[in-house]
Amino acid sequence: MSAPQDSKTTHFGFEEVRWEDKARRVRGVFDSVAPRYDLMNDLMSGGMHRLWKQFTLSQTHLRPGQRALDVAGGTGDLARGMAAQVGEQGLVVLSDINGAMLAHGRNRLIDAGLLRGVSYVQANAERLPFPDSSFDCVTIGFGLRNVTDKAAALASMRRVLRPGGQLLVLEFSQPVAPGLKPLYDTYSFRVLPVLGKVVAQDEDSYRYLAESIRKHPDQETLLGMMRDAGLEDCRYHNLAGGIVALHRGYRY
């Protein structure tokens, strides 16, 4: 017999919380970090996040006039790149569950001169408010680990893909290069919270972000979850020795 919904729990970093509380607590983290999110990304990754996103964009295979969705798109790096790929005759939707992050992303894209062919929707990845078969490509960059029900989010993203469309999941993963894990752990749990405290005045949020990476499914587990969601021809590419992985799957 399954447990009642009000007794169901999940992880918030290394903390166990009630299932229904995680989204609220994640929202609080991103409300806090939104103003300095881009600066912190550059500091945390040494600018490498830009290369990981460029690799992701190289795999979209989008053409002018097509439609794309960036889920949990934050400040809009992937959406901006896909907008250049589909052109003004196409459409890119930047979505995020967090209003502060979405507003920051919208302002960045407008400042970059993107006034047409981009829409903004505040949306939960688990229940995307779009019709079936709406998009040629769906991306989610560094957002899936913050979703409470990852299986529901993967199924929702598959649903809105057109037949032949592709889902790309860019996310922190598990280091596979020899000797990398202890160095990565030292950086994550000793250096990263200090950066958060000094630069963003928010040590706790960046400690959560480091912990959330460790709780995220590893490469093979996420691959299986994508297949379970009905995606086909699934595979992944390890980047930076497995610190980051790009997973991809298709709806046929």
N, C-alpha and C positions, 0 to 999 in steps of 0.2 A: 504494500500500500504506500503510495507516494506521500511525502510530507506536505502539510498544509502550506499554501503559498506564503502565509505570514511567518512561517518558520524557515523558509528557504534562505540560504545565505550565499554570498559570493565574496570574492576578494577585492579589497581596495588597497592596492599595494600588498604589503604583507599582513594587513589587518583583515579580519573576517567581519563582514557587515551584512545587514539584511539586504536581500535581493533588491528591494524597491528603493533602498537608500543610495545605491552606488551612483546612479545617474545624477542625483542632486549633489553629491560630494565631488564628482568629477566636474560638474558645472562650476562649483566653487573654485576648484583649482584653476580652470581656464579663465574664469572671470578675473582671477588674481594675476595670471601670467600674461594675459593678452597684450598689455601695452609694451612689454619688452620681449615678446615671444620671438621675434625675428633676430634680435640681437643675441638672445640666449641660444638660439639654434646655431648661430655662427660660432659662438664661444664654445658651446658644448661639443660640437663636431669638428671644430677647426675649419669650418666652411665646407666640410665634406658633404653635408646634406644637400648642397646645391648640385654636386656631381651625381648623387643617388637619384635626385629628382630628374636630372637631365637624362640619365639612363632610362628611367621609367618613361619619360616622354618619348624617347627613341623607340619604345616598344608599343606605343599606342596604335601605330599604323593608321592614324586618322587621316582622312582626306577632306579637302575643301567641301563645305556644304553639309558635313555630317554633324551628329549631335553627341555630346559627351556630358557626363556628370562626374563632379568631384565631390565625394562624400567626406564629411568631416574635414572639409577643405581648408579650414583655418584661415591663414592670411593669403591664400590664393596662389601659391607658386605653381602648382600643377594646373590649376584652372587657367592661369595666364599663358602657360605654355601650350595648352590644348586650344585656347582661343586663337593663337597664332596658326595652329595647324588647320583648324576648320574654317578660318576666315569669317568675314562678316556675313556670309551667306549661311554659315552654320550656326550652331548654338552650343554654348557651354553653360551649364548650371553649376554654380558654386553653392554647396549646401553645408550646413553645420548645425549641430544641436544647440550650440552656444551662441547667444546673440552678440556678446561682446567680440568674440572671435570673428563672427560673420561680418559685423560692422567694420572691423579692422581690415578684413580681407577686401570688402567692397571699396573702402577708401583707397587701399593700395592699388587696386585695379583701375579705379577712376583716375588716380594720380598718374598711372602709367598710360593713360589715354584710351583705355578700353571702355567705350561708351555704348557700343552696339554689339550684339551677338553674345552678351553675357547676362545671365539672370541670377538672382540670389534668393535662396529659399532656406528658411530655418526649418530643419527636419531631423527627425530621429532616424538613424541608420537602420534600426530594426523595423521601422514602418515607413518606408519612403512613400511620399504622397504623389507618386507619378503613375501613369497608366502602365500596364504591361508593355514590354517591347518598345520602350521610348528612346533608348540610347544605343549608339554604336560602340561606345566604350564607357566603362565606369572605373574610376580610380578611387582609392582611399589610401592616403599617405600618412603614416604614423598616427592613425586614429582607431584602428580596429581594437587595439589592446585596451582602450578606454570604454569600449562598448560592453554593456552588461551581458546581453545575450548575443554572443558572436555568431552562433548558428543561425539565429533569426536574421541578423544583419546580412550574412552571406546569402541566405535565401532571398531576402528582399532585393539585394543588388542584382542577383541573377534574374529575378522576375522582371526588372525594368530593362534588361538587356534585350536588344533585338536578336533574332536568330543570326548566328555568326558573330555576334558581339563579344567583346572581351572584358573581363574583370582583371584589374591590376591592383594587387595589394602590396604596398611598400611598407615594411614594418621592421622595427628592431627585432632581432632573433637571437639565436644562441651561437656564440663563437665556436668555430670548428678548426681554425688554424692552431697548430701546436703552440702551447705556451701563452696564448692570447687571453684565456679566461681569467687567470689571476690578476693580470694587469688591468683588464676591463673591470673586474670587480672592485679593485682598489680605486680606480678612477670614478666609478659610478657611486660608490658609497662614501668616499672621503672627499673627493674633489668637487663633484657635481653639487652636493648640497651647499658647499661653501660658495661656489659660484652663484647659486640661487640666492644665498643670503646677502652677498656683497653687491651683486648687480641688480637683482630683481627684488631685493628685500623680502624674500619669501623662501626660506630654507625648506619648510615643510612640503610645499608643492613640488619642489624639485627632488626631494627625497621620495615622494610618492611616484613621480615619473620614473625614477630609477628602479623602484620596486616593481612597478607595473610591467616593466620590460621582463623582469625575471619570472613573472607569473604568466606571461603570454605564451601560448603554445609554441613549441619549437617547430622547425621547418617541416618535418615529416607529419607532425600532428596537424598543423594547419593545412597541409596538402590534403590529408584525409578529410578534414572538415569541409574543404571546398568541394571535393568529390561527393561527399554526403549531401551537400546543398544542391547537387544536380549539375555542377559544372563539369565540363569534359576537357580532355587533353590538358590536364593540369600539370604544371611544372614550376620549379622555382630556380632563381639565380642567387647564389650567395654573393654578397658585396662586403668589402672590408673584412674578409676572413670569417663571414657569418655574423658579424655584429648586426648587419642589416641583410634582409632578404627581400627579393621581389618575387611574389607568387603571381601566377597568371592562370586563368582558366576561361573557357569559352561556353557560351550557350548555343547549342546547335538545334 
